[in-house]
Amino acid sequence: MRPEVPGWPAWGEASERRRAHVARVVALLATWAQAMRIDAAEAAAWRDAGTWHDALRDADEATLRAWSGDVEAPIPLLHGPAAAARLAAEGEPRAGVLEAIRWHTVGAADWDRTGQALYMADFLEPGRGFLQAERAFLARQVPTAFADVFRQVVRLRLEWTLREGKPLRAPTVALWNQVCAS
């Protein structure tokens, strides 16, 4: 049975496992939004960014390159930009939602709180098998220490990238520099 994700786009291409991840991300964002008592518009932005961030996660390379307009980046980095472009083409007006989705894999220094929340929820959702106790602790701290947890998540994601011998993308470096400066 395919996990139900309310608001999932008809054009979405994601496996059952990926949809389950999306459902956990959305649930975590909803929990934080409620605990932080954010207004309804921002809570909707968080929910929608969470729902749509992996909408094209399992799309083929041609689809990803066509929608993202990127002919050089590695395929795993294209689903965010492709989904954001598709949503924009369909009339999604919220720049914060589109930027959150576009950069959720590598980060962006100029994100609003929606982008930051999605970046954390994508990393901290409980279905991931690594650093479970540490990530669960951080997820519980988000409502009371949002900026501190965001900094810690950025650090952890950077450390993983370096440990795996992967290249650092310019937006990731800019995000780290911005986080360090604040």
HUQUIGI-V860555 format. One line per field, one symbol per residue. psi: psi as a letter, one per 30 degrees, with the letter a starting at -180 (. if undefined). burial: I if it has 16 or more other C-alpha atoms within 10 Angstrom, else O. A space follows every 50 residues. Layout:
BEGIN
psi=???
burial=???
END
This chain:
BEGIN
psi=kkkkjkgkkfgkjkleeeeeeeeeeeeeeeeeeeefhlleeeeeeeeeee efegfgeglleeeeeeefgkgelkefgfeeeeeeeeeeffgjfjeeeeee eegfeflkfglafeeeeeeeeeefkffkflheeeeeeeeffeffheeeee eeeeeeeeeeeeefglkkkeeeeeeeeeeef.
burial=OOOOOOOIOOOIIIIOOIIIIIIIIIIIIIIIIOOOOOOOOOIIIIIIII IIIIIIIIIOOOOIIOIIOOOOOOIOIIIIIIIIIIIOOOOOOOOIIIII IIIIIIIIIOIOIIIIIIIIIIIIIIOOOOOOOOIOOIIOOIIOOIIOII IOIIOOIIOOOOOOOOOOOOOIIOIIOOIOOO
END
